[in-house]
């Protein structure tokens, strides 16, 4: 995904723009839940934090594919200065430690995910004890970006890749659930597998 994006950057005529020109923010819909609140809930939908799923809850705030950008924590960028990002799918909840964005002006979520993985944002990280990328700095971050028509072409290339990643995630979840169902039954001797040839 990143190779395609970087190759296009080398050959196309791109312009310096702010990320707010190509991202739509949904941070105002975030809602943190305390661990005490979450303990009382059924664990159904993923509850995302800055860098990963931190729990499961009984309700959801979002549905679909979004990109999450780490807002604060011990690490908000990797050693190369790239922001820590996650793609989401389905129904989920997000706390207030991750920015929630979608692409606009020809930028799909797949393109946004690839784009953010190439940008060095170390310069907009604030705070020593608790590093942070606030929304204003993220919105105003400038980078050399493709215009809408080129962004749409790149999106058309990258979208199937992100979709395959999502399908792989769903298959992993299905297999994990199957393992969790079958393994206790196998260990308890409920299933006799002695006759199976390996």
trRosetta pair geometry for C-beta under 8 A, 3 or more apart (Angstrom, degrees):
i j d omega theta_ij theta_ji phi_ij phi_ji
1 4 6.2 -57 -157 32 28 108
1 5 6.6 22 151 -15 62 110
1 110 7.5 -126 -143 -179 124 92
1 113 7.4 -26 158 104 148 103
1 114 4.8 -133 155 -100 103 111
1 117 7.7 67 104 48 111 151
1 158 5.9 76 -142 -136 93 102
1 161 5.3 170 -86 128 100 152
1 162 7.6 79 -111 -60 139 77
2 5 5.5 -58 -149 39 36 114
2 6 6.0 33 156 -18 71 108
2 114 5.8 -177 -88 -154 53 87
2 117 5.5 -96 -93 106 115 128
2 118 6.2 153 -147 -67 100 99
3 6 5.9 -57 -143 39 28 107
3 7 6.2 29 158 -19 64 108
4 7 5.9 -57 -147 36 27 111
4 8 6.4 26 156 -18 63 107
4 114 7.4 -44 70 -156 95 154
4 154 7.4 148 135 -147 106 88
4 157 5.9 -157 173 129 147 135
4 158 6.6 -179 89 -77 140 91
5 8 5.9 -58 -153 35 28 110
5 9 6.5 32 150 -23 63 106
5 111 7.6 143 -105 -144 114 67
5 114 4.3 172 -53 151 147 123
5 115 6.6 -155 -158 -76 143 53
5 117 7.9 111 55 66 156 103
5 118 6.2 -146 114 -32 130 144
5 154 6.7 74 -108 -162 71 130
5 158 7.3 36 -64 -78 97 135
6 9 5.5 -50 -149 30 35 116
6 10 6.7 36 153 -22 64 102
6 118 6.4 173 -77 -116 91 140
7 10 5.8 -55 -155 30 34 112
7 11 6.7 5 159 0 66 111
8 11 6.4 -75 -148 46 31 95
8 12 5.5 8 170 -9 73 124
8 146 7.1 -27 139 -63 119 137
8 150 7.4 152 173 175 121 110
8 154 5.7 126 146 -95 178 116
9 12 6.7 -61 -120 41 20 98
9 14 6.4 -30 -140 -8 68 150
9 118 7.7 -172 -31 150 156 161
9 144 7.1 100 -155 103 107 110
9 146 7.8 -114 -96 -50 65 97
12 146 5.9 4 118 -107 149 105
12 150 5.4 111 -164 -149 149 150
14 144 4.8 94 110 163 119 90
14 145 5.8 -170 -173 89 115 17
14 146 5.0 -68 -109 -81 102 49
14 147 7.3 -165 -127 -19 56 69
14 150 7.3 -119 -90 85 83 155
15 144 6.8 -165 110 -147 12 68
15 145 6.8 -36 69 60 60 65
15 147 6.7 52 16 -62 111 88
16 142 5.5 28 180 175 98 112
16 143 7.1 -168 -140 104 65 16
16 144 5.5 -41 -83 -89 63 63
16 145 7.6 88 -133 15 21 78
17 21 4.6 -73 169 42 121 150
17 22 6.9 90 113 -22 132 108
17 142 6.8 179 92 -143 20 75
17 143 7.1 -31 61 64 64 60
17 144 7.9 93 16 -130 73 23
17 145 4.8 -71 43 41 113 120
18 21 5.3 115 67 -13 73 97
18 139 6.6 24 164 153 117 59
18 140 5.6 -47 -141 -140 123 36
18 141 6.8 118 -151 67 68 40
18 142 5.5 -48 -89 -89 58 70
19 22 6.2 -76 -159 50 47 91
19 23 5.2 7 159 7 87 124
19 138 6.2 -69 73 159 146 66
19 139 6.1 -135 75 -143 94 26
19 140 7.6 -16 34 34 89 10
19 141 5.0 23 -8 63 119 93
19 142 7.9 -132 -20 -84 72 25
19 143 6.9 49 -64 15 84 109
20 23 6.3 -69 -113 55 29 89
20 139 4.0 41 -65 -168 111 86
20 140 6.8 8 -13 -68 119 42
21 105 6.6 -31 154 22 74 159
21 145 7.5 163 78 71 121 151
22 103 6.2 -23 164 -149 83 79
22 104 6.2 -178 -165 60 35 72
22 105 5.5 -95 -113 56 64 116
22 107 4.5 72 -174 -12 102 155
22 112 7.3 176 135 -97 105 93
22 115 7.9 -44 115 105 145 174
22 145 6.2 -131 -28 174 150 156
22 151 7.1 -155 -133 -124 123 156
23 101 4.6 -24 -165 -161 113 130
23 102 7.3 137 -157 71 63 35
23 103 6.6 -52 -103 -109 54 44
23 104 6.7 136 -127 17 5 96
23 107 7.5 -58 -72 91 53 147
23 112 6.6 105 -98 -128 92 128
23 139 7.5 -132 70 -113 118 64
24 101 6.4 142 71 -156 48 70
24 102 5.0 -18 58 62 103 86
24 103 7.5 29 13 109 88 5
24 104 4.9 91 -34 -37 101 124
25 28 7.8 90 123 -5 94 84
25 99 6.5 -56 -135 -172 101 102
25 100 7.0 103 -164 75 58 63
25 101 5.7 -33 -98 -97 55 82
25 135 6.4 80 -148 -153 158 120
25 139 7.2 -53 -37 -82 139 105
26 29 5.0 -29 169 26 90 118
26 30 7.7 120 122 -40 75 78
26 62 7.3 93 130 -98 152 124
26 66 7.1 -69 34 -136 140 141
26 100 4.2 -61 68 100 98 113
26 101 7.0 -179 13 -85 85 30
26 102 7.2 52 -22 -5 118 96
27 30 5.6 -28 -166 -6 52 118
27 96 7.9 73 -166 -137 90 75
27 99 5.7 -42 -77 -135 111 68
27 100 5.9 162 -73 32 51 86
27 135 5.8 -88 -5 -90 165 141
29 61 5.8 150 151 168 103 121
29 62 7.2 108 118 -68 136 94
29 100 7.0 -69 60 63 102 149
30 61 7.5 106 -116 126 31 167
30 94 5.3 -72 -119 99 89 97
30 95 6.5 52 -175 157 108 19
30 96 4.8 125 132 -90 135 66
30 98 7.8 169 -111 65 136 68
30 100 6.6 168 -65 -6 99 124
31 61 6.2 163 25 -82 108 145
31 93 7.3 -67 64 -165 91 101
31 94 8.0 94 34 74 56 60
31 95 7.5 -72 91 -121 34 46
31 96 7.7 31 -104 -50 6 92
32 95 4.2 55 -108 -151 77 92
32 96 4.8 -60 -45 2 109 98
32 97 7.9 78 -94 -17 113 84
33 37 4.4 -120 -175 87 94 131
33 38 5.2 111 122 -57 120 91
33 41 8.0 0 167 -13 153 145
33 47 6.9 -75 43 -145 122 140
33 57 6.4 99 41 -100 164 145
33 93 7.3 11 -4 148 125 144
33 95 6.9 -109 22 -96 66 98
34 37 4.7 102 55 4 77 100
34 38 7.0 -147 95 -3 42 87
35 38 5.6 -56 -145 40 35 111
35 39 6.3 46 153 -32 66 101
35 55 7.8 177 -119 -69 70 155
36 39 5.8 -46 -149 23 30 116
36 40 7.3 23 155 -14 58 104
37 40 6.4 -68 -165 34 32 106
37 41 7.0 28 146 -25 65 112
38 41 5.5 -60 -154 28 41 117
38 47 6.7 -68 -119 -10 131 173
38 55 5.1 13 -175 147 150 157
38 57 5.8 -83 -127 -93 88 94
41 57 4.9 6 120 -150 157 67
41 58 4.1 -143 -171 -8 101 104
41 59 7.7 -95 -147 3 133 80
42 57 7.9 75 76 175 54 34
42 58 4.1 83 50 -95 84 108
43 55 7.3 -108 -125 171 103 76
43 56 3.5 76 -167 87 84 117
43 57 7.1 -12 -120 -61 49 17
43 58 7.5 -52 -59 -64 18 69
44 56 6.1 159 38 165 24 109
44 57 7.0 -50 46 96 75 34
44 58 5.4 72 16 -122 115 46
45 56 6.2 149 67 -161 31 78
45 57 5.6 -39 64 66 89 71
45 58 7.2 91 17 -161 96 5
45 59 6.7 -71 29 97 137 16
45 60 4.4 -128 -169 -72 168 100
45 90 7.9 -161 -138 126 90 107
45 91 5.1 -73 -125 114 125 96
45 92 5.6 -176 170 -108 102 39
45 93 5.9 98 111 -10 117 94
46 53 4.5 -75 -156 -122 109 121
46 56 6.1 -45 -97 -106 34 75
46 88 7.6 -158 82 -140 137 107
46 90 7.9 91 16 82 112 115
46 92 4.5 -22 69 -124 93 104
46 93 7.1 -167 98 34 51 70
47 53 6.6 96 61 -160 49 74
47 54 5.9 -69 100 63 92 79
47 55 4.2 -15 55 71 128 82
47 56 6.0 -170 -1 -97 95 17
47 57 4.8 82 -63 -13 119 107
47 92 7.4 177 -81 -170 27 80
47 93 4.7 -16 -111 73 71 108
47 94 7.7 167 -163 -88 51 23
47 95 6.9 53 171 -35 92 96
48 52 7.3 -150 -143 123 72 22
48 53 5.7 -55 -94 -98 62 54
48 54 7.0 99 -155 7 19 86
48 68 5.9 -121 151 -89 148 168
48 86 6.8 -165 -150 83 132 151
48 88 6.7 -74 -53 -90 152 130
48 92 6.1 40 -17 164 109 126
48 93 7.0 179 18 89 74 52
48 94 4.7 -22 64 -110 106 73
48 95 6.9 -149 90 13 55 75
48 98 6.0 -50 130 29 110 151
49 52 6.4 0 54 60 93 56
49 53 7.6 111 13 -151 79 11
49 54 4.1 52 -17 -27 120 131
49 73 8.0 98 148 -78 107 137
49 95 5.5 -1 -105 39 64 123
49 97 5.0 6 -170 65 73 132
49 98 6.6 133 153 -25 28 112
50 70 4.4 57 179 -137 89 89
50 71 6.3 -115 -118 38 95 68
50 72 6.4 -105 -103 67 137 48
50 73 4.3 174 96 -32 170 139
50 76 7.3 -82 -175 -105 126 76
50 84 7.1 53 150 88 87 130
50 97 3.9 -71 -60 140 87 113
50 98 5.3 171 -116 -64 37 86
51 70 5.5 12 -71 -90 78 123
51 73 6.7 -112 -21 72 110 170
51 75 7.6 37 -67 79 146 95
51 84 5.1 -29 -109 147 98 141
51 86 7.0 140 -164 -43 36 119
51 98 7.9 178 -45 -84 34 116
52 86 7.0 159 -92 -85 38 145
53 56 7.5 22 175 -67 118 72
54 95 7.4 -23 38 0 136 132
57 60 7.7 149 83 -74 102 54
57 93 5.2 -12 45 18 134 150
59 93 6.9 75 92 -69 68 126
60 63 6.5 85 125 -65 136 83
60 91 3.9 -88 -76 172 176 98
60 92 5.6 58 -140 31 109 10
60 93 5.5 -132 -130 -53 50 78
61 92 7.4 -42 47 102 76 51
61 93 5.0 91 4 -120 99 65
61 94 6.5 -97 60 23 132 76
62 66 6.1 -36 170 -8 149 143
62 88 7.2 56 103 112 133 145
62 91 7.2 162 89 -149 52 47
62 92 5.5 -23 66 66 97 78
62 93 7.4 158 20 -93 85 28
62 94 6.6 24 1 -7 130 108
62 100 7.0 -150 -74 -159 154 145
63 90 6.9 -56 -144 161 67 32
63 91 4.9 -13 -101 -95 86 72
63 92 7.8 149 -88 19 42 64
64 89 7.3 -63 156 -140 25 51
64 90 7.9 -180 -31 -1 10 7
65 87 6.6 -5 -163 -178 93 98
65 88 6.5 166 -143 83 44 61
65 89 5.1 -3 -92 -99 79 75
65 102 7.9 105 100 -115 70 99
65 109 4.9 -169 128 53 110 166
65 162 7.4 92 -164 144 147 128
65 166 7.1 -67 -100 -84 118 147
66 87 7.5 165 84 -156 39 55
66 88 5.0 -4 55 50 82 112
66 100 5.4 -1 165 -166 142 89
66 101 6.8 139 -173 67 89 34
66 102 5.8 -71 -122 -70 75 85
66 109 6.6 -128 -125 -123 18 135
67 85 5.9 -11 -177 -168 100 115
67 86 7.3 157 -160 79 54 45
67 87 5.8 -32 -103 -102 68 65
67 88 7.6 -171 -86 12 21 82
67 100 7.8 144 77 -157 46 44
67 101 5.2 -33 69 70 94 88
67 102 7.1 144 18 -91 86 38
67 103 7.9 59 4 -38 127 82
67 109 5.5 175 -36 -156 99 90
67 112 5.0 -140 -4 110 157 122
67 113 5.3 -159 -108 -75 126 79
67 116 7.0 152 166 5 142 147
68 85 6.5 150 80 -158 55 59
68 86 4.4 -7 56 57 109 95
68 87 7.7 -172 17 -85 79 17
68 88 6.2 68 -21 -28 109 113
68 94 6.6 -170 -109 -124 125 132
68 98 4.2 9 -174 164 109 135
68 99 6.9 148 -159 73 53 50
68 100 6.0 -19 -102 -99 73 62
68 101 7.8 157 -92 22 25 75
69 83 5.2 7 -157 145 100 139
69 84 7.4 126 -161 77 51 54
69 85 5.4 -21 -99 -101 63 83
69 98 6.4 145 65 -167 36 76
69 99 4.2 -16 58 56 98 106
69 101 6.5 22 -7 6 112 120
69 116 6.5 -126 -100 -152 111 153
69 133 7.0 -74 141 87 111 138
69 138 6.7 130 106 -136 152 147
70 73 6.1 -72 -173 26 118 122
70 75 7.6 2 142 109 163 63
70 76 4.6 -166 113 -140 114 69
70 77 7.9 -159 69 -56 124 42
70 83 6.2 -171 42 -179 88 87
70 84 3.9 29 -7 66 135 104
70 85 7.3 -113 -8 -69 81 38
70 97 7.2 -17 -151 149 65 83
70 98 5.9 -45 -103 -109 36 79
70 99 7.9 -11 59 16 11 83
70 133 7.0 87 98 29 69 118
71 76 6.9 -63 121 -127 12 124
71 96 7.4 -62 55 153 154 57
71 97 5.4 -158 50 -176 104 40
71 98 5.7 -160 -7 -98 95 19
71 99 5.4 123 -70 -33 99 79
71 132 6.4 4 156 -152 69 78
71 133 5.9 -121 -140 63 44 77
71 134 7.3 57 -161 -102 95 35
71 135 7.7 -17 -123 -55 115 73
72 76 6.2 -35 -115 -76 23 125
72 97 5.7 -98 53 -144 83 82
72 127 7.5 12 -132 56 104 156
72 130 5.9 20 -173 162 116 99
72 131 6.6 168 -146 93 63 53
72 132 4.2 -10 -98 -104 97 84
72 133 7.5 -159 -66 25 56 58
73 76 5.9 136 49 -67 83 77
73 97 6.4 70 -50 -174 105 122
73 130 7.6 2 -75 -162 7 79
73 131 7.1 -33 70 67 43 89
74 131 7.2 51 177 29 17 107
75 78 7.4 54 170 -91 122 39
75 84 6.6 88 121 -38 92 140
75 131 7.0 23 -118 58 20 140
76 83 6.6 -28 153 -137 77 76
76 84 6.2 -127 -167 16 35 105
76 125 5.9 160 69 -120 123 112
76 131 4.9 -145 7 120 111 111
76 132 6.5 125 -44 -114 159 17
76 133 5.2 177 157 -11 142 101
77 80 7.9 -120 160 74 100 50
77 81 5.1 -7 166 -154 140 33
77 82 6.0 147 -160 69 86 30
77 83 5.5 -54 -100 -93 77 41
77 84 6.7 -150 -101 -24 23 79
77 120 8.0 67 -164 -156 140 55
77 121 5.8 -162 -95 70 130 90
77 122 5.8 -144 84 -82 168 68
77 125 6.1 -97 -6 -63 123 137
77 131 7.8 -101 12 153 85 144
77 133 7.7 101 -48 -49 95 126
78 81 7.2 -44 67 24 64 17
78 82 5.0 -4 34 56 107 89
78 84 6.5 122 -46 -75 81 79
80 120 6.6 -100 146 -101 74 94
81 119 8.0 -97 118 125 95 51
81 120 3.6 37 101 -150 134 82
81 121 5.9 166 163 40 87 46
81 122 3.7 -70 -127 -32 110 103
82 116 7.1 108 -171 147 92 66
82 117 5.7 31 -167 -154 140 41
82 118 7.1 36 -111 -38 118 5
82 119 6.4 110 -123 66 72 52
82 120 6.6 -56 -65 -94 55 47
82 121 7.1 72 -137 15 24 92
83 116 5.6 -60 57 178 109 107
83 119 7.1 0 3 78 96 101
83 121 5.1 12 -49 34 95 143
83 133 6.4 -25 -116 -15 119 169
85 113 6.2 172 133 -138 140 70
85 116 5.0 97 -53 105 151 138
85 117 6.7 -100 34 -65 132 79
86 98 7.4 -30 33 -148 114 149
87 109 6.6 110 -135 152 106 115
87 113 5.3 -10 -69 -99 113 142
87 162 6.4 -150 -152 -154 167 110
87 165 7.1 72 64 105 144 133
87 166 7.4 -93 121 -74 125 94
88 92 5.4 -102 -171 34 132 156
88 94 8.0 -90 -59 -69 163 113
89 166 4.6 90 -46 -139 163 121
89 169 7.0 136 38 73 129 141
89 170 7.8 -71 95 -56 137 102
94 98 5.7 -98 -167 65 115 111
94 100 5.6 143 66 -69 169 125
95 98 7.2 84 66 17 67 89
99 133 7.5 -73 -17 99 128 106
99 135 6.2 145 -109 -98 121 85
99 138 6.1 -86 -62 73 172 173
101 112 6.5 -152 113 178 115 150
102 109 6.0 -52 -139 -80 69 96
102 112 7.3 -169 -169 -6 27 162
103 106 7.7 -73 151 91 116 35
103 107 3.2 -131 -168 112 119 88
103 108 5.2 81 52 120 146 2
103 109 5.6 -151 0 -66 104 41
103 111 6.0 67 -99 65 161 101
103 112 4.4 -152 -66 -41 103 118
103 151 7.9 -172 179 169 130 126
103 155 7.4 -175 107 -103 160 128
104 107 6.1 7 48 48 29 99
105 148 4.8 -99 171 -100 83 102
105 151 6.7 52 117 65 78 156
106 147 7.9 44 47 134 153 49
106 148 3.8 141 -8 -163 136 68
106 149 6.7 -104 -115 -59 160 18
106 150 7.8 89 135 62 148 43
106 151 3.7 111 112 85 112 110
106 152 3.9 -81 -152 -52 106 83
106 155 6.4 -160 165 -6 68 137
107 111 4.9 -129 -155 86 71 127
107 112 5.6 85 159 -59 113 88
107 115 7.5 -28 -148 -11 122 149
107 151 4.9 -55 -72 177 68 133
107 155 6.5 175 -144 -72 27 124
108 111 4.9 99 52 7 73 99
108 112 7.1 -131 99 -3 40 88
108 155 3.7 121 1 -148 112 116
108 158 6.8 178 69 80 122 106
108 159 5.4 -29 126 -81 168 100
108 162 7.9 -166 127 28 118 148
109 112 5.4 -51 -145 38 36 115
109 113 6.2 42 154 -24 66 104
109 162 6.6 171 98 159 91 167
110 113 5.8 -53 -149 33 29 113
110 114 6.5 24 154 -13 63 107
110 155 6.3 124 63 -145 103 66
110 158 3.9 170 135 124 120 103
110 159 4.8 -164 10 -88 151 44
110 161 6.4 119 -155 64 130 90
110 162 3.7 -138 -100 -13 101 137
110 163 7.8 -43 -73 -23 131 72
111 114 5.8 -56 -147 40 33 108
111 115 5.9 37 154 -24 67 109
111 151 6.1 103 165 -167 164 83
111 154 5.3 94 -112 111 119 107
111 155 4.6 -61 -32 -87 127 77
111 158 5.4 138 -70 55 64 147
112 115 5.6 -54 -142 37 28 115
112 116 6.3 25 162 -18 64 107
113 116 6.4 -55 -146 34 23 106
113 117 6.8 24 153 -19 57 111
113 158 8.0 179 58 161 100 133
113 162 6.4 122 38 -100 148 127
114 117 5.8 -63 -158 34 31 114
114 118 7.1 18 153 -15 64 109
114 154 7.9 -134 71 161 144 117
114 158 5.7 -99 -18 -134 143 150
115 118 6.2 -74 -163 34 33 104
115 119 6.8 24 154 -25 70 112
115 143 7.8 133 179 102 106 153
115 145 7.3 30 -144 -120 135 100
116 119 5.9 -58 -144 27 38 112
119 141 7.3 85 166 148 143 135
119 143 5.4 -62 -114 -96 121 148
120 123 7.5 69 124 -4 88 93
121 124 5.2 -49 -177 39 87 105
121 125 6.8 104 126 -40 83 87
121 133 6.4 24 143 -112 133 136
121 138 7.8 15 -150 -108 143 73
121 141 6.2 -24 -120 -129 103 150
122 125 5.7 -45 -157 9 42 118
124 133 5.8 60 113 -132 102 89
124 137 4.0 153 -170 165 117 124
124 138 6.9 146 132 -69 150 50
124 141 5.7 -74 -34 -87 156 108
125 131 5.1 -8 -177 -165 114 104
125 132 6.9 137 -159 63 64 34
125 133 5.9 -48 -99 -72 63 80
126 131 7.4 141 75 -152 34 53
126 132 5.3 -36 67 66 82 90
126 133 7.7 134 17 -92 79 33
126 134 6.7 -11 30 -8 127 103
126 137 7.2 172 -17 -32 112 159
127 130 4.9 -48 159 78 139 63
127 131 5.3 177 82 -106 99 25
127 132 4.7 60 14 11 136 98
128 131 7.6 14 -131 -71 12 69
133 137 6.0 -124 -165 83 67 120
133 138 5.5 77 154 -62 106 104
134 137 5.1 88 61 13 78 102
134 138 7.0 -148 97 -6 38 92
135 138 5.5 -58 -145 40 34 111
135 139 6.0 37 157 -22 69 106
136 139 5.8 -54 -147 36 28 112
136 140 6.2 7 161 -2 63 115
137 140 6.1 -68 -140 49 27 99
137 141 6.4 52 155 -53 64 91
138 141 5.8 -30 -151 -6 31 118
145 151 7.5 17 164 -79 95 115
146 150 3.7 -116 -176 96 124 118
146 151 4.7 165 92 -59 110 72
146 154 6.4 133 36 -4 160 136
147 150 5.4 82 55 20 70 102
147 151 6.8 -129 102 -11 29 96
148 151 5.5 -57 -142 37 28 115
148 152 6.4 31 158 -23 64 103
149 152 5.8 -50 -151 30 31 112
149 153 6.8 32 150 -18 62 102
150 153 5.5 -50 -152 34 38 113
150 154 6.4 36 151 -15 67 104
151 154 5.8 -56 -149 40 32 109
151 155 6.1 38 150 -25 66 106
152 155 5.4 -50 -145 34 32 116
152 156 6.5 38 153 -24 63 101
153 156 5.8 -50 -153 29 31 113
153 157 7.0 27 149 -15 61 103
154 157 5.7 -57 -156 36 37 110
154 158 6.0 18 156 -8 72 114
155 158 6.0 -66 -137 47 29 100
155 159 5.8 45 164 -42 69 103
156 159 6.2 -33 -133 12 22 116
157 160 7.8 -73 174 27 29 97
157 161 7.8 14 138 -8 62 114
158 161 5.4 -62 -162 37 52 116
158 162 6.3 44 149 -17 82 103
159 162 6.0 -59 -149 38 33 105
159 163 6.2 33 155 -20 68 109
160 163 5.4 -56 -144 39 34 116
160 164 6.3 38 156 -23 67 102
161 164 5.8 -52 -151 32 30 110
161 165 6.7 33 149 -19 62 103
162 165 5.4 -50 -151 34 37 115
162 166 6.5 39 150 -20 66 102
163 166 5.6 -52 -151 35 34 112
163 167 6.4 35 150 -19 65 104
164 167 5.5 -50 -146 37 35 113
164 168 6.3 40 152 -22 65 103
165 168 5.6 -52 -150 34 31 114
165 169 6.6 35 149 -21 63 102
166 169 5.5 -50 -152 32 34 114
166 170 6.5 34 151 -19 65 104
167 170 5.7 -52 -148 36 33 112
167 171 6.4 34 152 -19 65 104
168 171 5.7 -54 -148 36 32 111
168 172 6.4 35 152 -21 64 104
169 172 5.7 -55 -151 35 31 112
169 173 6.4 32 152 -20 65 104
170 173 5.6 -51 -149 34 33 113
170 174 6.4 34 151 -20 64 104
171 174 5.6 -52 -148 35 34 113
171 175 6.3 30 155 -15 66 107
172 175 5.9 -57 -145 40 30 108
172 176 6.1 33 155 -22 65 107
173 176 5.7 -54 -146 35 29 112
173 177 6.4 29 155 -19 63 105
174 177 5.9 -56 -151 35 29 110
174 178 6.4 29 151 -18 64 107
175 178 5.5 -52 -146 37 34 113
175 179 6.3 39 152 -22 66 103
176 179 5.6 -51 -148 35 32 114
176 180 6.3 29 154 -18 64 107
177 180 5.8 -55 -147 38 31 110
177 181 6.4 29 153 -19 64 107
178 181 5.8 -58 -150 36 31 110
178 182 6.0 12 161 -6 68 114
179 182 6.3 -66 -137 45 25 98
179 183 5.6 27 171 -29 67 114
180 183 6.5 -38 -121 26 21 111
180 184 7.7 18 175 -9 49 102
181 184 7.6 -80 -179 32 22 97
181 185 7.3 2 148 -4 60 118
182 185 5.7 -72 -157 44 40 110
182 186 5.9 38 153 -23 78 108
182 191 7.6 -7 -162 -3 87 151
183 186 5.7 -55 -144 36 32 110
183 187 6.2 28 159 -17 67 108
184 187 5.7 -57 -143 40 31 110
184 188 6.1 25 159 -16 66 111
185 188 6.0 -57 -142 40 28 107
185 190 4.1 -70 -167 55 82 132
185 191 5.5 64 134 -13 102 103
186 189 7.9 43 175 -66 30 23
186 190 7.3 -72 -65 47 23 85
186 191 5.4 -36 -97 49 63 115
186 193 6.9 1 -136 -9 102 132
189 192 7.5 27 -173 -79 70 66
192 195 7.1 47 130 4 98 95
193 196 4.9 -29 -176 9 81 123
